[in-house]
Amino acid sequence: MMINALIALLLFIAPPQAKTNKAPLHEPKIINHLLSWGYTAVDHPRKIEAIIIHSSYNALTADSFSVAGVLKEYKEYGVSPHYIIARNGTIYRLVRDRDIAYQAGKSRLPNGTTNVNAVSLGIEIVNTPHDSPTAAQYKSLASLVAWLESKYPVKYVLGHKDIAPGRKTDPWNFNWKEFDRLVKEQKRSK
Ligand SMILES: [Zn+2]
C-alpha cells in the first residue's frame, strides 16, 4: 500500500522528460558524410529554432545533379548545410546538428534574430532554377523535417529566400503546399 502510494506520488511529481513534449519520430535513413569544412564545432547542445530549406546544383560540370560536384563547390566557398538530399531522395548528413553550419549567411528570422546560423539547421535539395525537386526528394525532406521537429523546439521552417529576400532566391520551384501535406502525413503515421 505504502509503495503504491509512493509510486503514485513519484509519478505525479516526475518532471516531463521531453523538452518539446512531443515523442520523437523514427530517424529517417541518413548516410553520414561528415565534412571537414563549412561549420564551427560546438561541444554542447544548442537551441535549434529554425530549419532553413535551400536548393543547390553542380555548376562545375555538365552533371547539374552531382552531389559530389555540389560538395566540391561548398568546399571552394567554405560553406555547408547540415543535410543534402540527392535527386533519388538519399539524405546525407554533412554537419552534425549541434555544430553551426555556414548555410544561411546574412539573413533574418521573423522574430528578428539575425544570427541565423547559430539557431538553425540547413537542408539542401539538389535542383536547379529550371527544374523542381523530385517526388523522392519531397518525401525524404518531409520525413527529415518531421523527425527534426520532433527533436527540437522548431518555430520556423522557411526557405532561404524568406530570410534573405533580395539576396537569395532558393529553394527554387518549391511546392510548399505539397511539402506541408507530406510533413503532416509523416506526423500522423508515426
Ligand atoms: Zn540557400
Boltz pocket constraint, residues with backbone or C-beta under 6 A from the ligand:
constraints:
  - pocket:
      binder: B
      contacts: [[A, 53], [A, 54], [A, 55], [A, 103], [A, 160], [A, 168], [A, 170]]
      max_distance: 6.0
